[in-house]
Amino acid sequence: MKNNIINLAVTGTAIFVITGCASMTQAPSTPPSATVRVREWSAAYYGSAATGKGTLYYHGRSHRFTISGAGVGGMGGQKISATGKVYNLNNLSDFSGTYRGVSRGLTLIEGKMHAKLTNGNGVVMYLAGETEGVASSMGVQAFEVTLTD
C-alpha cells in the first residue's frame, strides 16, 4: 500500500511538471518580432551541453548566429532541428546574450522538443523542433547566443 501511494505521488508530480513545462513553452498567438531556424547538437547525463548555429530572420534580412550552452536534466545525445518565434526584439543588438529557460523533449530515434528561452534584454524565443538520437530532456537551460554577421 505504501509503495502504491509513493508511486502515485511520483507519477502525479511528473505529470504536473510535464504539463507545466508544456504550457510554459507555447508561443503567444500575437505576431512575433522575428523568426529563427536552429540546428543544435546536445549530449546529456543529468547535466547537458549543447552547441549549434542558426539564422535569425528580422526585418526582411537574415542574420547568422552561434549557440552554445549547458543545462540540468536529461540523458542521451541528440541532433535538434528547430524553428521558432522571437518576441520583444526591438533592436538587432538585443538578440545576442545569455538565454535561460526551460525545455522538454523525448527522442527515441526521432522525437520532438519545445523550449522557451529569455535573455537579459527581455528577448524571448519559443522553439519547437524535430530531434534525432536517443535522449530525454526536461529541465533548466542556459545558452550563449552570438550574432556572427
C-alpha positions as a printed NumPy array, in Angstrom:
array([[  0.   ,   0.   ,   0.   ],
       [  2.781,   2.421,   0.942],
       [  4.594,   1.75 ,  -2.382],
       [  1.363,   2.429,  -4.31 ],
       [  0.983,   5.794,  -2.601],
       [  4.613,   6.695,  -3.332],
       [  4.278,   5.599,  -6.992],
       [  1.062,   7.587,  -7.335],
       [  2.726,  10.686,  -5.825],
       [  5.763,  10.404,  -8.125],
       [  3.561,   9.867, -11.195],
       [  1.335,  12.802, -10.255],
       [  4.335,  15.072,  -9.728],
       [  5.832,  14.061, -13.098],
       [  2.55 ,  14.759, -14.9  ],
       [  2.267,  18.145, -13.149],
       [  5.831,  19.111, -14.123],
       [  5.431,  17.965, -17.748],
       [  2.116,  19.794, -18.09 ],
       [  3.658,  22.924, -16.569],
       [  6.599,  22.795, -18.971],
       [  4.225,  22.278, -21.892],
       [  2.243,  25.411, -21.114],
       [  5.419,  27.425, -20.472],
       [  6.886,  26.559, -23.887],
       [  3.867,  27.596, -26.008],
       [  4.33 ,  30.777, -28.05 ],
       [  1.711,  33.541, -27.792],
       [ -0.711,  33.967, -30.691],
       [  0.448,  37.549, -31.317],
       [  2.758,  38.28 , -34.293],
       [  6.464,  37.754, -33.443],
       [  9.222,  40.355, -33.894],
       [ 11.317,  37.806, -35.819],
       [ 11.712,  34.104, -36.516],
       [ 14.652,  31.716, -36.128],
       [ 15.881,  28.422, -37.508],
       [ 18.319,  26.463, -35.292],
       [ 20.477,  23.344, -35.715],
       [ 21.962,  22.077, -32.492],
       [ 23.724,  19.009, -31.131],
       [ 23.47 ,  18.094, -27.462],
       [ 24.637,  15.426, -25.039],
       [ 23.368,  14.904, -21.514],
       [ 23.895,  12.777, -18.474],
       [ 21.938,  14.651, -15.767],
       [ 23.817,  17.76 , -16.89 ],
       [ 23.817,  18.734, -20.565],
       [ 25.981,  20.534, -23.098],
       [ 24.924,  21.853, -26.495],
       [ 26.392,  23.615, -29.494],
       [ 24.887,  24.764, -32.758],
       [ 24.152,  27.502, -35.229],
       [ 21.13 ,  29.292, -36.533],
       [ 19.629,  32.011, -38.638],
       [ 17.57 ,  34.943, -37.369],
       [ 15.044,  36.426, -39.812],
       [ 14.476,  40.04 , -38.746],
       [ 13.03 ,  42.927, -40.791],
       [ 13.374,  41.043, -44.079],
       [ 17.049,  40.151, -43.58 ],
       [ 18.766,  37.015, -42.365],
       [ 21.467,  37.092, -39.69 ],
       [ 23.579,  34.091, -38.698],
       [ 24.324,  33.228, -35.08 ],
       [ 26.009,  30.575, -32.948],
       [ 24.56 ,  28.957, -29.864],
       [ 26.288,  27.075, -27.056],
       [ 25.045,  26.139, -23.667],
       [ 24.651,  23.934, -20.647],
       [ 21.756,  22.711, -18.602],
       [ 20.434,  20.486, -15.862],
       [ 18.198,  17.496, -16.537],
       [ 18.226,  14.885, -19.24 ],
       [ 20.148,  11.916, -20.59 ],
       [ 21.418,  10.838, -24.019],
       [ 22.509,  12.528, -27.22 ],
       [ 20.535,  14.171, -29.983],
       [ 20.557,  16.42 , -33.037],
       [ 17.9  ,  19.145, -32.987],
       [ 16.406,  20.984, -35.956],
       [ 14.054,  23.679, -34.672],
       [ 12.197,  26.748, -35.807],
       [ 10.825,  29.408, -33.57 ],
       [  9.276,  32.754, -32.929],
       [ 11.09 ,  35.667, -31.316],
       [  9.287,  38.288, -29.246],
       [ 10.341,  41.651, -27.74 ],
       [ 13.189,  42.141, -30.233],
       [ 13.283,  45.902, -30.783],
       [ 16.924,  46.199, -31.91 ],
       [ 19.117,  43.619, -33.621],
       [ 21.798,  44.141, -30.948],
       [ 19.35 ,  42.906, -28.271],
       [ 19.33 ,  39.397, -29.793],
       [ 22.816,  38.336, -28.616],
       [ 23.226,  37.361, -24.987],
       [ 22.663,  34.649, -22.438],
       [ 19.283,  32.953, -22.744],
       [ 17.805,  30.997, -19.855],
       [ 14.708,  28.883, -19.798],
       [ 13.031,  25.507, -19.754],
       [ 12.905,  22.778, -22.351],
       [ 11.24 ,  19.426, -22.713],
       [ 11.527,  16.605, -25.182],
       [ 11.866,  12.887, -25.769],
       [ 13.86 ,  11.287, -28.566],
       [ 13.806,   7.59 , -29.359],
       [ 15.391,   7.621, -32.826],
       [ 13.109,  10.565, -33.764],
       [ 11.21 ,  12.898, -31.47 ],
       [ 10.03 ,  16.409, -30.669],
       [ 11.294,  19.239, -28.475],
       [  9.913,  22.532, -27.167],
       [ 11.716,  25.344, -25.367],
       [ 11.134,  28.858, -24.101],
       [ 14.3  ,  30.937, -23.659],
       [ 14.614,  34.53 , -22.417],
       [ 17.724,  36.745, -22.428],
       [ 18.706,  39.686, -20.214],
       [ 17.346,  42.174, -22.785],
       [ 13.843,  40.692, -22.482],
       [ 14.003,  38.921, -25.858],
       [ 12.027,  35.662, -25.764],
       [ 12.467,  32.702, -28.133],
       [  9.891,  29.929, -28.39 ],
       [ 11.393,  26.93 , -30.206],
       [  9.76 ,  23.76 , -31.497],
       [ 11.51 ,  21.106, -33.496],
       [ 12.402,  17.622, -34.523],
       [ 15.095,  15.565, -32.816],
       [ 17.18 ,  12.559, -33.83 ],
       [ 19.036,  10.263, -31.436],
       [ 18.242,   8.734, -28.064],
       [ 17.636,  11.3  , -25.336],
       [ 15.202,  12.732, -22.84 ],
       [ 15.226,  16.297, -21.625],
       [ 13.179,  18.289, -19.193],
       [ 14.993,  20.937, -17.289],
       [ 16.621,  24.318, -16.995],
       [ 18.936,  25.508, -19.77 ],
       [ 21.32 ,  28.434, -20.33 ],
       [ 22.582,  29.294, -23.824],
       [ 25.005,  31.889, -25.107],
       [ 23.775,  33.295, -28.433],
       [ 26.153,  35.383, -30.559],
       [ 25.408,  37.056, -33.888],
       [ 28.211,  36.229, -36.345],
       [ 27.472,  38.715, -39.15 ]])
